[in-house]
């Protein structure tokens, strides 16, 4: 059986069921406080009702669908029904508060609903506090329920906003990749036309001429046909070399192109790129050096977008003391632990190995942001 649901969505749905464990609080009263048949029957009833609501919320309804609001309302109503006779029913209030930030885009609407829910819980607590017997709500339980609603719901506001920002960034990156792919296809088509268009036309003309000359009986025509075929072979070899050279140029973007791609990516992530005027100069860079610096810049920008939470990035390219230095700095908060300076990921390790293979060094500093310094020796051919 196949499905069009994205793999990332399937994983998200799978992990969403982990939070179902909080329904265990429903069974504290039947087990420890009031283990009566009616309490057990009521607890299992609301439990299975919530299972149906949870299944519909996670599996049956897409994000942003209006039905999600009604499922949240049903969860909150289930809490109001359960709370007076089973104090674990407060977990339904927490579930509804946790779901709200992922249902509404407007923070004003989210906080308004939070406030309305807290007032309803407070009103129910005031009503049933004075009622003795089975239907009774203590003040501590009521305030704990409101506190948990506030803390968990407020925390999920941050995660919901971060998730929406990630989705917007992903969409912007996908759009940039699509535009870059279109531009690259156009460039390849243009270059191949320039490389092969004229050459193939000449090959066709010379091959047709050689064919006509061969069919003649004159020996001089045969000699001329042999010369034309030799020209076809020479032109074809030249075209093959040009095509190979063109294809080699497509394998890796130049440093200038990588800087422009970095600007687009950082802009999409809300990071301002400050570019030193010398950073765009790639004069005297050998092909291996330009490839190494381009790939290092790409990896650094990827890390900034994914992990740094930076707002600015500075890029400098310096040539002094017979050394080339590429410096990439960001102002992201230093949330990394000290162990992260010791244990390198695959990207950083590959970057370091590539730089060291050229006789250079890579330095990484995390202090009020992250500073990546790539140091390469200035070769004599470049210096001259």
N, C-alpha and C positions, 0 to 999 in steps of 0.2 A: 504494500500500500504506500503510495507516494503522497506527498503534501507539498504545498508551495510555501509553507511557513518557514521563515529564515531560521538557520541553525542557532544564531544568537538569541532569537526570540524563544526557541525551544528551551535553551539553557536557562534563560531568565524565568520561564514558567516553572521549570523543574526546581530551581532554587527557591521560588516563591512559596512552595509547599513547606519549606523548612520552618517558616514562621507559624505554621499551623500548630506547632508544639505548644504555643502559649495557651491553647484551649485546655491544657492540663490543669489550669487554675480552677476550671469549672468543677473539678472532682474533689477539691479540698473539702468543701462543706459536706458532701455526701459521705466522704470517708472518715473525716475527723470530727466534724461538728454535729451534724444531724443525719445519721445514716438510716433514714426511714425510706420505706418503699416509694412514697409519693415524691420525695426529693430525688431519689434515683430515677424514677420515671420521667420527671420533669427535666432533669439534667440531660438524660439521653435524648429526649425530644428536641431540646434547644440545640444540642450538639449536632444532631443530624440535619436540622434545619440550617445551621451555620455551615455545615459541610457543603450543602447544595448551593448556598450563597457564595461561599469561597470558590467553589468550582466554576460557577458562572462568572465571577469577577476575574479569575485568573485565565481560564481557558476559553470561555464562550464569547467574550466581549473584547473588542479592540480598544486600545488606548483612546481616550477622548470621547468614547461613545456615551450618549446621555444615560443609557441604562446603567452605567457604572455608578452614577450618583444615586439611583434608586436602590442599588445593591448596598451602597454604604448606608443609606437611610434605613434599609431593612436590618442591617447589622446593628445600628444604633438602637432601633426600636426593639430588637431582640434583647439588647442590654437593659433597656428600661423595663422590659417584661420580667427578666430574670433576676435583676439586682435585688429587689426586695426580699426574695426568698432564698437566693443563693448569691452570696457576696462575690463569688468568682465570676459572676455575670459582668463585673466591671471590665473584664478583658475585652468584651465586645465594644465598649466605649473606646478602649485603646486601639483596637483594630480600625474602627471608623476614623479616628483621628489620624492614624498612620496612613490610611488610603487617600485621604482628602488631598494632600499636596500633589499627588500624582494624577488626580482627576481634574483639578481646576488649574488653569494657567495663571489666573489672577490671584495674587497674594492677598489682595483686599477681600476677595470672596472667601478665600481659605480661612483667614483670621476671623471673618464675620461668622462663618459656620462654626469654627472652634468656640467662639464666645457663646453662640446660641446653644451649642451642646453642653457647655459647662453650666449655663443657667438652667437647662432642663435637668441635669444631674443634681444640681443644688436644690431645685424645687422638689424633685422626687425625694431627695434625702430629707428635706424639711417635713414633707408629708408623712413619710413612713417612719421617721425617727420616733414619733409619738405613739406609733402603733405597736403594742406588745404582741408577742407570739411569733408565729412563723414569718409573717410579713413585717420585717423590721430592718432598718438601715441605721447602723451606728455612724456617728459623726466622723470618727477616724477613717472608717472605710470609704465614706463619701469623699473626704478630702484627699485620700490617697488616690482614688479613682480620678479626680480632677487633676491632681498633680501629674499622674502618669500620662493622661491625655495631653497635658500641656508640654511635657518634656519630650515625649516620643513624637507627637504631632509636629512640634516646633523643630525638632531635629530632622524630621523627614522633609520639612520645607527646604532645608539646605540641600539635601540629597536630590530632591526633585528638580530644583533649579540647576544643580550641577549636571544632572542627567539631560535636561533640555539643552543646556549649553553644549554638552558633548555631542548631542544629536545635530545641533546647528553647525558645530565645527566639522563633524563628519560630512554633512551635506555640502558645506563649502569646499572641503577638501576633495570630495568626489566631483564637484562641479569643476574645480581647478584641474583635476586629473583628466576629466573629459575634454575640457578646452585644450589642455596641453596635448592630448592624444590627437585631436583634430588638427591642431597646428603642426604637430610632428608628421602626420600623414601628408598634409599639404606640402611640407618641406621636402619630404622624401620623394613625393611625386614630381615636385619641381626640379629637384636635383637629378633624379633619374632621367627626366626629360632633357635636361641640359647636358647630361653625360652621354646618354644613349640616343637621343632623338636624331641629331645630325649624323652621328656615327653610323647608325643602322641604315639611315637613308643612303649614305654613301656606299655602304656594303651592298645594299640591294641593287643600286645602279651599276656598280662595278661587276657584280655577279651576273646581272642581265647582259651587260656588254660582253663579258667573257664568254657567256653561253652562245651569243650570236657569232662571236669571232671563231669559236671552236667549230661551229657548223659550216664555216666557209672552207674552201679548198686551198686558199692561198697560204703558203707557209709563213709569210710575214704576219698574217692575221693570227696564226697559231702562236707565234712568238709574242705578239701583243697580248693575246688572251692569257698566256702564262704570266706575263707581267702584271696584268690586272688581278689574277688570282693571288699572286704574291702580295699585291697591295691589300687585297681583302684580308689575307692572313695577318699582315702587319697591323691594319686598322683594328681587326678583331682583338688582337693581343693588347693593343693600347687601350681599347674599350674595357677589356677584362681588368686590366690594372686600375683603370679609373673607377670601375665599379667596386673593386676591392677596397680602394682608398676611401670611397664614399661610405661603404658599409662600416669600415673601421671607425669613421667619424661618428656613426650613430650609436656606437656601443656605450660611450660615456659622454655625458654633457660636459662642456667646457666649464671652467670655474666661473666665468661671467654668467653663463646660463644657470648654473647652480645657485649663484647669489640671487638672481632674479626669481628663481623658483622658491628660494628660502624666504624672500620678501613676501611672495604671495601666500605661502603657508603660514608665516607668522602673522600677517595681516588677518587671515581667516581665524586665527586663534586669539586675536585681540592683543598681539604683542607688537610693539613699535620697534622697527629695525633702524638703528643708527649706523650708517655706513661711512667709514673713513674713506676719503677721496682716493687714497692709495689702494684701497681694497679691490677696486675694479681693475687694477693693472696686473696683467698676467704676462708681461713682457719677459722673455728669457726663461720662462718656465718650461722645463722639459715635459714630455708627454706623461711619464710616470708620476712626476711631481704634481702636475695639474690634476691627474686622475685621483691621486691620493688625497689632495686637498679638497677636491670636489666631494669625494665620498665621505671624508671626515666632516665637512660642513653639513652634508645631508644627514648624517647620524646625529650630529650635535643639535640640529634644528628639530629633528624627530624627538629627541630627549627633552628639549625645552617645551615642546607642545604637549607631550604626554605627562611629564612629571614635575616641571619646575614651578608652575603657577606664576610665571614671570609676567611683567607688563612691558618691559623694555629689553632689548638685546642689542649689543654693540659689537660690530665686526670691524677688525682692523687688520691690515696687511702691511707688515713692516719689513724693510730690508736694511740691515745695519750690522756692522762688525762681522762681515762675511757670513751672515746668517739670514735666513728667511723666517719670519714669524707670522703665523696666523693666530689671532687672538679672538676668541668668541666669549663674550661675557653676558650674563643675564642677571636680573635683580630678583630672581625667585627666592622665596623664603627657604632657609636651609633646614628642610624637614628631614633630611637623610641622617641616619644614624652613623656613628663613627665607623661601624663595620662596613658600610657601603663604600668607604674609601679604600678598603682592603680587598673586598670581593668584587671583581669587575664582571659586568655582564658580557655577553657575546659581542654586542656592538662595540663597546669600548675596547675590549680585548682585540678584536679584529682591526680596529682603527689604530691601536698602538703598534700591532705587528706590522701593519702596512707602512706606517711612518718609520719605524725602526729599520725596516728593510731598505730604506733609502738613506740610512745613516742619520736619521733625525731622532727627536725625542718628543714625547707627549706628556704634558703636565696638567693635572686636574686639581683645582683648588675650590673648596666650598667654604666661603666665609662672606656673609652678606650677599649671597647669590652664588653662582657657579662661574668659574673662569677656566676656560680650556685654552691652553697654549700649545701650539704645534710649532716645533723648531726644526728647520731643515738647513743643512749646510749649503752655502752659496758656491756652486761649482765654478771652476775657472772659466769654462766656456760661457757661462751666463754672466760672470763678472766682466769679461772682456766685451 
